[in-house]
């Protein structure tokens, strides 16, 4: 960015850097001296300088030595991929290194951008002619050719960079993006998959690959839809074909078209279990909950093999306030899937809201037996005991919640509330303090702070 050229404070801010390094080199006869000055990005004050000597026939060796010195001085353990990057082939031709450097300097000039790009292209081209095995020069040249819309030239230069250095990750990644723009997605995927193997955590490469996978995924389903339409034309009374086409439309995100196909299937066979289930789920998920429940119940009576139908039916009934009906549905859900922990938790919640606290206790207890690391069921068990008028058992459950997870703020708050109800204000304040230390931004934080101030012990010798 020409606007920040020389502005060390702004450069460091944009790079989020705590240290800037300014490099230079000079040649004397057969030798090359590389220096790196470390600069405080705020004051611009020089901190220290590193130097390295090498041969003009292998300038990269001196540069790599500088990088290693800096890493050691900063006590940075270089990850394997970075260490490998330092060892990556560069150039053994000092004039090629000089031409490459001139190209980088041209790109940083403050004059007309087009002139700078032209000069940089000329310098990078010179570097590649001086050393055809100079991968970085080919890579830089490729990026500029791509910028100029010379896609053929850019592709050739990227491939030249990879011939010179098969592990040049940036060249492979940019080549992949170029191939995507040329609609050569199969080739692009090959390049990007290889680049991702070199940098599996790189979000840009993950995103580029995901876009290709999604496009291919969409294309495959579009072809499936065309095939099913032809099958329906040949067999218009087969309800299963409409269900399959509806499923394809769902995968493509065409929900209205999917609903239409499920309705067509039901016009052919009203008790089709999959059509009822899938239409019920669409209606449920798009806000038409009452209609959704009707179709989900038809799916159950039609013998659907979708195991989660009872769980989703229970969730929908909960949203509509039918807690007894929801509890019945969740009970069926956990009968079918005995290890369905969300089912047990929701069964406990629905039972408690329906006023069946004993049933809630059983459900939450079963959940806690399956998932022994979750503190939430113990809190809910405590609430059920409290609702049944059993404060001692409630306190035991609340304490168990913070034993399972000492940083469970809601458990400490529940303990504090129980002490508060028993007028044990000192203990209540202690519990509320612990909750605030864990979760200072808790939704009840303001109220809790007021209670802590209210219940603070009076100074020695004074009475509350």
For each residue, the residues with C-beta under 8 A, 3 or more apart:
1: 4 5 14
2: 5 108 109 110
3:
4: 1 7 10 11 14
5: 1 2 108 110
6:
7: 4 10 11
8: 11 12 20 39 41 42 44
9: 12 13 41 42 44
10: 4 7 13 14
11: 4 7 8 14 15 17 20 41
12: 8 9 15 16 17 18 20 41 42
13: 9 10 16
14: 1 4 10 11
15: 11 12
16: 12 13
17: 11 12 20 41
18: 12 41
19: 38 39 40 41 47 74
20: 8 11 12 17 38 39 40 41
21: 36 37 38 39 70
22: 36 37 39
23: 34 35 36 37 66
24: 34 35 37
25: 32 33 34 35 59 62 63 97 101
26: 32 33
27: 31 32 33 56 94
28: 31 32 33
29:
30: 55 56 57
31: 27 28 53 54 55 56
32: 25 26 27 28 53 54 55 56 59 62 94
33: 25 26 27 28 51 52 53 62
34: 23 24 25 51 52 53 54 59 62 63 65 66
35: 23 24 25 49 50 51 52 66
36: 21 22 23 49 50 51 66 69 70
37: 21 22 23 24 46 48 49
38: 19 20 21 46 47 48 49 50 70
39: 8 19 20 21 22 44 45 46 47
40: 19 20 43 44 45 46 47
41: 8 9 11 12 17 18 19 20 44
42: 8 9 12
43: 40
44: 8 9 39 40 41
45: 39 40
46: 37 38 39 40 49
47: 19 38 39 40
48: 37 38 73
49: 35 36 37 38 46
50: 35 36 38 66 69 70 73
51: 33 34 35 36 66
52: 33 34 35 62 63 65 66 69
53: 31 32 33 34 62
54: 31 32 34 58 59 61 62 63 65
55: 30 31 32 58 59 61
56: 27 30 31 32 59 94
57: 30 92 93 94
58: 54 55 61 62 92
59: 25 32 34 54 55 56 62 63 90 91 92 94 97
60: 63 64 89 90 91 92 97
61: 54 55 58 64 65
62: 25 32 33 34 52 53 54 58 59 65 66
63: 25 34 52 54 59 60 66 67 90
64: 60 61 67 68 86 87 90
65: 34 52 54 61 62 68 69
66: 23 34 35 36 50 51 52 62 63 69 70
67: 63 64 70 71 86
68: 64 65 71 72 86
69: 36 50 52 65 66 72 73
70: 21 36 38 50 66 67 73 74
71: 67 68 74 76 78
72: 68 69 75 76
73: 48 50 69 70
74: 19 70 71
75: 72
76: 71 72
77:
78: 71 82 83 86
79: 82 83
80: 83 84
81: 84 85 198 199
82: 78 79 85 86
83: 78 79 80 86 87
84: 80 81 87 88 167
85: 81 82 88
86: 64 67 68 78 82 83
87: 64 83 84
88: 84 85 135 165 167 168
89: 60 133 135 164 165
90: 59 60 63 64 97 134 135 136
91: 59 60 96 97 100 127 131 133 134 136 137
92: 57 58 59 60 131
93: 57 96 97 130 131 134
94: 27 32 56 57 59 97 98
95: 98 99 130
96: 91 93 99 100 126 127 128 130 131 134 137
97: 25 59 60 90 91 93 94 100 101 127
98: 94 95 101 102
99: 95 96 102 103 123 124 126 127 130 137
100: 91 96 97 103 104 123 124 127 134 136 137 140
101: 25 97 98 104 105
102: 98 99 105 106 123
103: 99 100 106 107 119 120 121 122 123 124 127 137 140
104: 100 101 107 108 120 140
105: 101 102 108 109
106: 102 103 109 116 117 119 120 123
107: 103 104 116 117 120
108: 2 5 104 105 116
109: 2 105 106 115 116 119
110: 2 5
111: 115 116
112: 115 116
113: 116 117
114: 117 118
115: 109 111 112 118 119
116: 106 107 108 109 111 112 113 119 120
117: 106 107 113 114 120 121 144 147 148
118: 114 115 121 122
119: 103 106 109 115 116 122 123
120: 103 104 106 107 116 117 123 124 140 144
121: 103 117 118 124 125 141 144 145 148
122: 103 118 119 125 126
123: 99 100 102 103 106 119 120 126 127
124: 99 100 103 120 121 127 128 137 138 140 141 144
125: 121 122 128 129 141
126: 96 99 122 123 129 130
127: 91 96 97 99 100 103 123 124 130 131 134 137
128: 96 124 125 131 132 134 137 138 141 157 160
129: 125 126 132
130: 93 95 96 99 126 127 134
131: 91 92 93 96 127 128 134 137
132: 128 129 160 164
133: 89 91 164
134: 90 91 93 96 100 127 128 130 131 137 138 164
135: 88 89 90 138 139 161 162 164 165 168 171
136: 90 91 100 139 140 161 168
137: 91 96 99 100 103 124 127 128 131 134 140 141
138: 124 128 134 135 141 142 157 158 160 161 164 171
139: 135 136 142 143 157 158 161 168 170 171 174
140: 100 103 104 120 124 136 137 143 144
141: 121 124 125 128 137 138 144 145 157
142: 138 139 145 146 153 154 155 156 157 158 160 161 171 174 175
143: 139 140 146 147 154 174
144: 117 120 121 124 140 141 147 148
145: 121 141 142 148 150 153 154 157
146: 142 143 149 150 151 154 174 178
147: 117 143 144
148: 117 121 144 145
149: 146
150: 145 146 153 154
151: 146 154 155 178 181 182
152: 155 156
153: 142 145 150 156 157
154: 142 143 145 146 150 151 157 158 178
155: 142 151 152 158 159 175 178 179
156: 142 152 153 159 160
157: 128 138 139 141 142 145 153 154 160 161
158: 138 139 142 154 155 161 162 171 172 174 175 178
159: 155 156 162 163 175
160: 128 132 138 142 156 157 163 164
161: 135 136 138 139 142 157 158 164 165 168 171
162: 135 158 159 165 166 168 171 172 175
163: 159 160 166
164: 89 132 133 134 135 138 160 161 168
165: 88 89 135 161 162 168 171
166: 162 163
167: 84 88 198
168: 88 135 136 139 161 162 164 165 171 172
169: 172 173 195 198 199
170: 139 173 174
171: 135 138 139 142 158 161 162 165 168 174 175
172: 158 162 168 169 175 176 191 192 194 195 198
173: 169 170 176 177 191 192 195 202 204 205 208
174: 139 142 143 146 158 170 171 177 178
175: 142 155 158 159 162 171 172 178 179 191
176: 172 173 179 180 188 189 191 192 195 208
177: 173 174 180 181 188 208
178: 146 151 154 155 158 174 175 181 182
179: 155 175 176 182 184 185 187 188 191
180: 176 177 183 184 185 188 208 211 212
181: 151 177 178
182: 151 178 179
183: 180
184: 179 180 187 188
185: 179 180 188 189 212 215 216
186: 189 190
187: 179 184 190 191
188: 176 177 179 180 184 185 191 192 208 212
189: 176 185 186 192 193 209 212 213
190: 186 187 193 194
191: 172 173 175 176 179 187 188 194 195
192: 172 173 176 188 189 195 196 205 208 209 212
193: 189 190 196 197 209
194: 172 190 191 197 198
195: 169 172 173 176 191 192 198 199 202 205
196: 192 193 199 200 202 205 206 209
197: 193 194 200
198: 81 167 169 172 194 195
199: 81 169 195 196 202 205
200: 196 197
201:
202: 173 195 196 199 205 206
203: 206 207
204: 173 207 208
205: 173 192 195 196 199 202 208 209
206: 196 202 203 209 210
207: 203 204 210 211
208: 173 176 177 180 188 192 204 205 211 212
209: 189 192 193 196 205 206 212 213
210: 206 207 213 214
211: 180 207 208 214 215
212: 180 185 188 189 192 208 209 215 216
213: 189 209 210 216 217
214: 210 211 217 218
215: 185 211 212 218 219
216: 185 212 213 219 220
217: 213 214 220 221 251
218: 214 215 221 222 252
219: 215 216 222 223
220: 216 217 223 224
221: 217 218 224 225 248 251 252
222: 218 219 225 226 252
223: 219 220 226 227
224: 220 221 227 228 248
225: 221 222 228 229 245 248 249 252
226: 222 223 229 230
227: 223 224 230 231
228: 224 225 231 232 241 244 245 248
229: 225 226 232 233 245
230: 226 227 233 234
231: 227 228 234 235 238 241
232: 228 229 235 236 238 241 242 245
233: 229 230 236
234: 230 231
235: 231 232 238 241
236: 232 233
237: 268
238: 231 232 235 241 242 268
239: 242 243 264 265 266 268 269 272 275
240: 243 244 265 272
241: 228 231 232 235 238 244 245
242: 232 238 239 245 246 261 262 264 265 268 275
243: 239 240 246 247 261 262 265 272 274 275 278
244: 228 240 241 247 248
245: 225 228 229 232 241 242 248 249 261
246: 242 243 249 250 257 258 259 260 261 262 265 275 278
247: 243 244 250 251 258 278
248: 221 224 225 228 244 245 251 252
249: 225 245 246 252 254 255 257 258 261
250: 246 247 253 254 255 258 278 282
251: 217 221 247 248
252: 218 221 222 225 248 249
253: 250
254: 249 250 257 258
255: 249 250 258 259 282 286
256: 259 260
257: 246 249 254 260 261
258: 246 247 249 250 254 255 261 262 278 282
259: 246 255 256 262 263 279 282 283
260: 246 256 257 263 264
261: 242 243 245 246 249 257 258 264 265
262: 242 243 246 258 259 265 266 275 278 279 282
263: 259 260 266 267 279
264: 239 242 260 261 267 268
265: 239 240 242 243 246 261 262 268 269 272 275
266: 239 262 263 269 270 272 275 276 279
267: 263 264 270
268: 237 238 239 242 264 265 272
269: 239 265 266 272 275
270: 266 267
271: 276 298 301 302
272: 239 240 243 265 266 268 269 275 276 302
273: 276 277 299 302 303 304 305 306
274: 243 277 278 299 304 306
275: 239 242 243 246 262 265 266 269 272 278 279
276: 266 271 272 273 279 280 295 296 298 299 302 304
277: 273 274 280 281 295 296 299 304 306 309
278: 243 246 247 250 258 262 274 275 281 282
279: 259 262 263 266 275 276 282 283 295
280: 276 277 283 284 291 292 293 294 295 296 298 299
281: 277 278 284 285 292 296 312
282: 250 255 258 259 262 278 279 285 286 292
283: 259 279 280 286 288 289 291 292 295
284: 280 281 288 289 292 293 296 312 316
285: 281 282 292
286: 255 282 283
287:
288: 283 284 291 292
289: 283 284 292 293 316 319 320
290: 293 294 320
291: 280 283 288 294 295
292: 280 281 282 283 284 285 288 289 295 296 316
293: 280 284 289 290 296 297 313 316 317 320
294: 280 290 291 297 298
295: 276 277 279 280 283 291 292 298 299
296: 276 277 280 281 284 292 293 299 300 309 312 313 316
297: 293 294 300 301 313
298: 271 276 280 294 295 301 302
299: 273 274 276 277 280 295 296 302 304 306 309
300: 296 297 303 304 309 310 313
301: 271 297 298
302: 271 272 273 276 298 299
303: 273 300
304: 273 274 276 277 299 300 309
305: 273
306: 273 274 277 299 309
307: 310 336 337
308: 311 312 333 337
309: 277 296 299 300 304 306 312 313
310: 300 307 313 314 329 330 332 333 336
311: 308 314 315 329 330 333 337 340 342 343 346
312: 281 284 296 308 309 315 316
313: 293 296 297 300 309 310 316 317 329
314: 310 311 317 318 326 327 328 329 330 333 343 346 347 350
315: 311 312 318 319 326 346
316: 284 289 292 293 296 312 313 319 320
317: 293 313 314 320 322 323 325 326 329 350
318: 314 315 321 322 323 326 346 349 350 353
319: 289 315 316
320: 289 290 293 316 317
321: 318
322: 317 318 325 326
323: 317 318 326 327 350 351 353 354
324: 327 328 350 354
325: 317 322 328 329
326: 314 315 317 318 322 323 329 330 346 350 354
327: 314 323 324 330 331 347 350 351 354 356 359
328: 314 324 325 331 332
329: 310 311 313 314 317 325 326 332 333
330: 310 311 314 326 327 333 334 343 344 346 347 350 363
331: 327 328 334 335 347
332: 310 328 329 335 336
333: 308 310 311 314 329 330 336 337 340 343 347
334: 330 331 337 338 340 343 344 347 363 366
335: 331 332 338
336: 307 310 332 333 340
337: 307 308 311 333 334 340 343
338: 334 335
339: 370
340: 311 333 334 336 337 343 344
341: 344 345 367 370 371
342: 311 345 346
343: 311 314 330 333 334 337 340 346 347
344: 330 334 340 341 347 348 363 364 366 367 370
345: 341 342 348 349 363 364 367 376 377 380
346: 311 314 315 318 326 330 342 343 349 350
347: 314 327 330 331 333 334 343 344 350 351 359 360 363
348: 344 345 351 352 359 360 361 363 364 367 377 380 384
349: 318 345 346 352 353 360 380
350: 314 317 318 323 324 326 327 330 346 347 353 354
351: 323 327 347 348 354 356 357 359 360 363
352: 348 349 355 356 357 360 380 383 384 387
353: 318 323 349 350
354: 323 324 326 327 350 351
355: 352
356: 327 351 352 359 360
357: 351 352 360 361 384 385 387 388
358: 361 362 384 388
359: 327 347 348 351 356 362 363
360: 347 348 349 351 352 356 357 363 364 380 384
361: 348 357 358 364 365 381 384 385
362: 358 359 365 366
363: 330 334 344 345 347 348 351 359 360 366 367
364: 344 345 348 360 361 367 368 377 378 380 381 384
365: 361 362 368 369 377 381
366: 334 344 362 363 369 370
367: 341 344 345 348 363 364 370 371 374 377
368: 364 365 371 372 374 377 378 381
369: 365 366 372
370: 339 341 344 366 367
371: 341 367 368 374 377
372: 368 369 404
373: 404 405
374: 367 368 371 377 404 405
375: 378 379 401 402 404 405 408 411
376: 345 379 380 401 408 410
377: 345 348 364 365 367 368 371 374 380 381
378: 364 368 375 381 382 397 398 400 401 404 411
379: 375 376 382 383 397 398 401 408 410 411 414
380: 345 348 349 352 360 364 376 377 383 384
381: 361 364 365 368 377 378 384 385 397 400
382: 378 379 385 386 393 394 395 396 397 398 401 414
383: 352 379 380 386 387 394 414
384: 348 352 357 358 360 361 364 380 381 387 388
385: 357 361 381 382 388 390 391 393 394 397
386: 382 383 389 390 391 394 418
387: 352 357 383 384
388: 357 358 384 385
389: 386
390: 385 386 393 394
391: 385 386 394 395 418 421 422
392: 395 396
393: 382 385 390 396 397
394: 382 383 385 386 390 391 397 398 418
395: 382 391 392 398 399 415 418
396: 382 392 393 399 400
397: 378 379 381 382 385 393 394 400 401
398: 378 379 382 394 395 401 402 411 414 415 418
399: 395 396 402 403 411 415
400: 378 381 396 397 403 404
401: 375 376 378 379 382 397 398 404 405 408 410 411 414
402: 375 398 399 405 406 408 411 412 415
403: 399 400 406
404: 372 373 374 375 378 400 401 408
405: 373 374 375 401 402 408 411
406: 402 403
407: 438
408: 375 376 379 401 402 404 405 411 412 438
409: 412 413 435 438 439 442
410: 376 379 401 413 414 435
411: 375 378 379 398 399 401 402 405 408 414 415
412: 402 408 409 415 416 431 432 434 435 438
413: 409 410 416 417 431 432 435 442 444 448
414: 379 382 383 398 401 410 411 417 418
415: 395 398 399 402 411 412 418 419 431
416: 412 413 419 420 427 428 429 430 431 432 435 448 451
417: 413 414 420 421 428
418: 386 391 394 395 398 414 415 421 422
419: 415 416 422 424 425 427 428 431
420: 416 417 423 424 425 428 451 455
421: 391 417 418
422: 391 418 419
423: 420
424: 419 420 427 428
425: 419 420 428 429 454 455 464
426: 429 430 455 457
427: 416 419 424 430 431
428: 416 417 419 420 424 425 431 432 451 455
429: 416 425 426 432 433 451 452 454 455 456 457
430: 416 426 427 433 434
431: 412 413 415 416 419 427 428 434 435
432: 412 413 416 428 429 435 436 448 451 452 455
433: 429 430 436 437 452
434: 412 430 431 437 438
435: 409 410 412 413 416 431 432 438 439 442 448
436: 432 433 439 440 442 445 448 449 452
437: 433 434 440
438: 407 408 409 412 434 435
439: 409 435 436 442 445
440: 436 437 445
441: 445
442: 409 413 435 436 439 445 448
443:
444: 413 447 448
445: 436 439 440 441 442 448 449
446: 449 450
447: 444 450 451
448: 413 416 432 435 436 442 444 445 451 452
449: 436 445 446 452 453
450: 446 447 453 454
451: 416 420 428 429 432 447 448 454 455
452: 429 432 433 436 448 449 455 456
453: 449 450 456
454: 425 429 450 451
455: 420 425 426 428 429 432 451 452
456: 429 452 453
457: 426 429 464
458: 462 463 464
459: 462
460:
461:
462: 458 459
463: 458
464: 425 457 458
